[in-house]
Amino acid sequence: MTQPAANCPNCGAKIVFRWSSSVQTVCEFCKSILVRTDVDLQKVGQVADLPPDSSPIQINTEGVYRNKAFVVVGRILYEYDQGGWNEWHVMMNDGASAWLSDAQNEYAVSWSSKAASLPAAAQVQVGQQFNWDNQRYTVTVITPAHYRGVEGELPFQYWGKNDVTFVDLRTETGKFATLDYSDSEPALYLGEFVEFEDLKLKNLRSFEGW
């Protein structure tokens, strides 16, 4: 399949989208945030230097989830009072888009999911329960976070955020859900926790002492 390509409107560098449904990417050379509209690219912002990161995952890390190979193509980085975490945008080998959450050595894979109605952030409390896809989820933590930046390819436009709220939920069987309130309309992501070793990751970052 031909990969969509264009040139950065800011520095002229060649931009190649690895995932055909990508809407946004970041120029590796000038760090411009670029949004794709048909065949044209529009610069909508600039990525500041991202803070130091201890995650072994990086853009182009490859892995396996439920016997499907995937590659990491993008990232959104957040900070909160206990540190920071990454939401890695991954492209599955069947063309699906998923997310690999990487927070304090805890990993979860999830997908965007539709629900008839989602509560407003002010209506959610720890301990509250919701039913999605025939699973009962319990709110475990409500996290005020701060957007720190993006890199790589994303399936939607996302830049220039400030303070955002996330609600994490779990089931008794290891399922995972997140209510994302970073836009005007809440978004729901459903998935499950995974063990780092089970992802069979390769092309990881190396650190001194490894």
N, C-alpha and C positions, 0 to 999 in steps of 0.2 A: 504494500500500500504506500502510495506516495505521501511523504510527509509535507504538510503545508510549510512554506518558507516565504520570508519577506526580509526587508532590511530595516534596521532600527532607524526611526525617523530622527533620532537625536545624534547618533554617531556613525550611522551607516553600516554597522556590523550586520552580518547575515544572521537572521533569526530563523531557526528551524523548530517547529512544534513537533514533539515526539508523539503527542497524543492528539488525534484529529479533532477531538471535541474541546480542546483547551480554549479558553476565552482570554486568559491573561497570562503573561510571562514577564520575566525580568531579564533585561539585557545583561549578559555576563561581563560585558566590557565597561559600560558606562553606568550600570545599575538603574537605568530608567525602567519604570513600571509601564508595560505596554499592554494595551487592550486591542484585541483583534475585532475588526468589523469588516466582514466579507474578506477582501484581499488586502485591505489596508491595515496598518498599525498606527495607533494613536498613543502618544505619550501622555500619561495621566498623573505621573508623580515620579518621585525619586526615592530609592531605598537608602536609608541611612545605614551606617556600619552596624551590623548585627552584633549583639553582645556575645562574649565567649560562650561556647556551648560544649558540654561534656558528653553529648550523645554520640554513640559510635555510628549512627545512621547519617547518611548524607545523600545528596542528589546522585542518582544512578546506582544506589544500593539496590541489590536484587534479592529476592526471597521467594518463599513458597507459603501459601495459605490454603488449606483444604485442597491440596494437590493442584492448585493453580499458581503458576509462576507470576510474579509481579516485579515491577521496577518503580523506584521512587522518582517522581518527576517534579515535585514541588513541595513547598513548606509554608506554613503560617506559624509564627513564633509568638508566644504569649508569656507574660510575667505575672506573678501574683505574690502574696506575702510570704510564701514558703519556697519561692524560687521561680522556675520557669518550666514550660513544656512546649513540645513541638507537635503540630498536627501535620503529618507527612501525607501529601497527596500521592497515592500509588495507582499505577495503571496495571490492571490485571491482563493476563495474556488472552482473555476473551473479549477485551475492549472495554470492560467495566471500569468505573472509577470508584475507588474506595479511599478510606483514610486509616492511617496507622498512627494512633496516639502514643506518644512517648513521654511519660511523666514520672519522674522519680523512680526509674527502673521498673515501671509498671507499663505494660503494653496492651493495647486493645485495637482490634480491627472493626471498623464500622462502615455503614453505608447510609446515604441520605434516604430517608423514609417519609412517606406521606401518612398523615393522620387527619381524621375528619375535622378536629379542632384541637388547638394547643393552647394551654393556659398562658396568660400574661405572667411576666416574671414576678410581679408583686403578689400574684395569687398562689405561688408555689412555696411550700414549707418543707423542711426536713422531716422525713417520716411519711409524707404524703405518698399515696400509691396511684399508679396509672396502669391501664391495660392496653398493650399494643401487640399486635400479631399473636394474640392468645397467650401472652406472657404478662405476669404481674410484676411491675417494676416499682421499687421503693426509692424515694429521693434520699440520697446519702449525704450529699454536700452541695452547697450553693457557693460558687466561686466568683467573686469580683476579680477581674483580670484586666491587664493592660496589654493592648496590641503593641508588638515591637517591630514587626516587619514581615516581609515575604521574600521568597526566592523561588525560581523555577516556574513551572506551569500549574495553573489552577483552573478548575472547571467553571469559575464564575469571577466577576470583578470583585476585587477585595484589596483595598489600600486605604491609608489615611484614617484608620480607626483610632479610637481613644480608649476609654474604659468600656469593657464589655462584661456581660454576665453569662456564666455557664451553670447549668444544673445537671449533676451526674446522678444516675439512677442505676440500681443493680437488681438482679433477681437472685433467688436462692440457688440457681443452677449455673451461675457464672456469666449470665448474659449481662450486657452493658448498654446503657442508653445515655444520650446527652441531649438536653434542650439548649440550643444555641440562640442567645438573644443579642447577637452582634449586629443584626439588621432590624428594620422596622417590624418585620414579621418573624416570629420565632421559627426555627428549623429543628427538625428531629433527626437524630442519627441513632441507628440501632446496630448492635454488634455483640462482640464477646471479648473477654480477656484472653490473652494468649501468652504462652511462655516464650521468652526470647529465643531459646534454643530450637523450639519447634518451627520458627520462621525460616531456619536454614539460610540466614543472611550472608551475603558475600559482597565484596567491594565496600567494606566498612572503613571508617576512619581509623587510623592507627594513632596510638598515644604513646608517649615516652614511658617505658617500663613494661609495655605489653610484650 
